[in-house]
């Protein structure tokens, strides 16, 4: 009986996270990964060398960028904004490359760039190389 109740509580907790739009379990651990590890991971086509938190972020980055993190909880949105703001301010050369990789047409920057800039995230025009 106790095991059944425990399993039910765990299932309800997981359902509550999913229902609230929670996409991230490891977001709180991103800042400990370091800039170079994050840049390497985000620019790599594979997940080799990516931490669990970076793999999770990378796997959700397209939906985050395309929807302005519309599927995120408010806490997740603020954490993602803060993370990229700090990462891009410290690493502008790599920020451009990351933005170009995850927004190759510039569509998301045109659509959400003004909002991101208001939040302090450096947004770069699409590189023309």
Buried (B, 14 or more C-beta within 10 A) or exposed (E): EEEEEEEEEEEEEEEEBEEEBBBBEBBEBBBEBEEEBBBBBBBBEEEEEBBEBBBBBBBBBEEBBBEBBEBBBEEBBEBBBBBBBBBBEEBEEBBBBBBBEBBEEBEBBEBBBEEBEEBEBBBBEBEEE
